[in-house]
Structure formats: structure tokens, C-alpha cells
């Protein structure tokens, strides 16, 4: 028996023995989530080298669905493409945090047709980590670009930030910190004059598996006097909603990640660690009304990274990072279908390669292939080529 066969059989046995928490009924309340929590200890070396068990499916047997196309290939200096933003005049930006190999400086590029060009190649580094790490980003109502900076892989000391690129005559100018003391700043969306940001690691005393959605107004982000300072391990006044991740065999406790809102103004986010899908209803002033874990039907989603909602149809396009797939959630009936999926590949030709973010521009769905896996993902290693893909929707 070859070593690869032994690995596949071992992964299959492990997948059968340790069912993902998000394959079963997800918790509906914080108390249920805490009661169901089962922490699996892992270490970073194991996460980098362990073979994927693809949720109990032998490696190589993942179904191929759909036919994503290659938009362009990036060099090793741009090894983990991530956040996508649609701006005035159809302008498209792509963040490249380079967390798969952060010996390469992070940057933000502009997508032009089927290629890209520099936009903000010299991002300011965080003073203690000496790194920049732009994740999701969005154009604000003031015309400036706001991006979440994820320093969590560089430091657990709450040094992640929300940054602003001050635009002048359509070009990037000075870049400054507008909010600091996040744990893992991640998803970003503007709704009117309010900015919503996910923190995938917003822990609380007695809950080390926490995450949150934060809310900031444009007025407070524009006030002089330096950045806003969050208060870690508290229900900071900017916390809109909080969640608890149920840790499964991946060992990942990152929670709220991607972020968008529907035609009725409801905010949605998904959990990277357990695949839960949350709806947060707002009051007319944009503040919290209620939240719920949405009971999805149809195809199972075990990990949600990025998402974008087509408010004309109220369909959410979701990246299933763990399953190497793009899912569609019909928010009218909460049914799930698979738009695209493929087995473990290197991404050549536009194949899905651990998708992190999606963005809609007209009928074109842009896909960032993050390609930086952890244990029990279909994608087993970070490798070239580094790619952006797309799907033209009907």
C-alpha cells in the first residue's frame, strides 16, 4: 500500500470519526453554541502538513461542478489574492495580503479587464509586526477606500486595524489608521453612511471562540484626533452582534467573516470555522434589532469565507473555502445550491483553488483564490499559480 493510499484511508477514517459540527444542526443561540463547543487541539505545523480528509470523502473524489474561467495569473510576489471592491465607474480593486508567504510585501492592485496594475503597492506596516495585511475593502460614501487589516497571523495582541486610503483626483494618496485594536479585522461593507466590519476573533471573558460585527459611522471615522480605539475582550460600543464558533476537526475557531446586506437591509455574515450563516436585522437607524442562525436547506456548507449578495435577486454568492466551492443561497427560501466546485488543484486554468472572496459586477462573478489551506480542507497546499477566476452568470 502506497503512502498516499495510507493517507487517504487515514483521512477517510478520521472524517468518519469526527463529523463536522456544521454538518449537523447548527446552534441557534449563544448558549447552545457554547454547550456544543468541542475544541480540537492542533498546532501550526500539523495544519501545514496534514493531508485533507475532504469532509470524509477520499481525496480526488470531490465532484466537479461548473466551469470557472481564468481572469489572470499573479506572480509569487502576489501569493494570496483576497478582498475585492467595486468603486465608482466600475473600478475594481483587489487586496493581496500575502499571508501564505508574508516575506513578500502586501499590496492592493487594480483589476483592469483581464489583467491588473499597481494601485497601492506600498502599504503602511503595523509598527510592532512590521507587516501590512489588507483583507476585505470597500469604497466609502466619501470616495475613499477603507480596508480591514488582519494582523492576527502576525500577532495575537489586538493590533489589527481599519485603514483608509484618502483618494485625490481618483488616485490613492495618504493612508492612515482610522480604527485600531481589532483582533482579526476581516469583512467590510458600507451601508449608507455606516461601515460594518467583522472581527473573526473577538473573544470575551469566558468565551475564547467569539467573533463580532462592528459598526462605525462615517462621521466618527472622519473626526480629527487620530484613530478610534476598540476595547478588546469587551462588548465595545461599536459591537453590533456577537457569535460563537463551534470548533470542529479543522481546529479553526475563526468566526464571522464575509459580510453583505440584502434588499431589505438585513446584514448577513458567515462563520469561517463552522459554516453557520447569520442574519442580523437592523432598526431604521442601522443599529441592532435581532439576530438568528439561518436554517439552510439543500447543499451543505461547512465553511464560509467571503460572500456577496445580489440585491436585485436576493441571492448570496458564498465562498466555501473548505470545500473548494462557490455556493448560492437563495435568501427568499434559504435554499443552497452549488455553482462551482472542483477537487484539489493548483488553480491552473481558473479552477477553484480555495476561494476566499467573491464580487459581482453586472453578471460577472469575480473569485479570489486565496490558496492558503488549513487541516481538513480540499485544498492541501499553497502553490503557484496564484489566480483570479470568474464565472459569467446567466
SULFENVEN-V405974 format. One record per backbone hydrogen bond with DSSP energy under -0.5 kcal/mol. CO is the residue of the C=O (numbers start at 1). NH is the residue of the N-H. If there is no record, write none. Layout:
co = [CO/CO]
nh = [NH/NH]
//
This chain:
co = [2/3/4/5/6/7/8/9/10/11/12/13/14/17/20/20/21/29/30/31/32/33/34/39/43/44/45/46/53/53/54/58/63/65/69/72/74/75/76/80/80/83/85/85/87/88/91/92/93/94/95/96/101/106/107/108/108/109/110/110/111/112/115/117/120/121/126/131/133/136/138/140/144/145/146/147/148/148/149/149/149/151/151/160/161/161/162/162/163/164/164/165/165/166/168/171/174/176/178/179/180/182/184/186/187/189/191/193/194/195/196/197/198/198/199/199/200/201/204/207/207/209/211/212/213/213/214/216/217/218/219/228/228/230/231/233/234/236/238/241/243/245/248/254/255/258/260/262/266/267/268/269/270/270/271/271/276/277/278/279/279/280/281/281/283/287/290/292/292/294/297/300/303/305/306/308/309/310/310/310/314/315/315/316/316/317/318/318/319/319/320/320/321/322/324/325/326/326/327/328/328/329/329/330/330/330/334/335/336/337/337/340/341/347/348/349/353/354/354/356/357/359/361/363/363/364/364/365/366/367/367/368/368/368/369/374/381/385/386/387/388/388/389/390/391/391]
nh = [6/7/8/9/10/11/12/13/14/15/16/17/18/19/23/24/24/33/34/35/36/37/37/41/47/48/49/50/56/57/57/61/65/341/390/388/386/78/79/97/98/95/87/93/90/91/87/111/85/109/82/107/104/123/96/119/120/94/112/117/92/115/112/110/108/123/130/126/150/148/146/143/140/165/138/163/135/150/151/161/185/154/155/182/149/163/178/179/147/166/176/145/167/173/171/168/166/164/228/162/230/160/200/136/198/196/194/218/191/216/189/214/186/200/202/212/255/203/207/204/210/245/243/199/240/241/197/195/221/222/223/180/230/232/234/205/236/239/215/213/211/247/251/273/272/270/268/265/262/280/260/278/257/272/275/304/271/294/269/281/292/267/289/290/286/283/281/279/294/296/336/302/305/258/319/317/311/313/314/315/331/310/317/318/329/308/320/327/305/321/324/325/324/378/342/320/339/340/318/330/337/316/331/333/334/335/297/330/299/328/339/326/65/350/351/70/371/370/371/306/368/366/364/365/393/361/366/391/359/369/389/356/357/370/81/377/383/387/74/369/71/72/367/69/365/393]
//
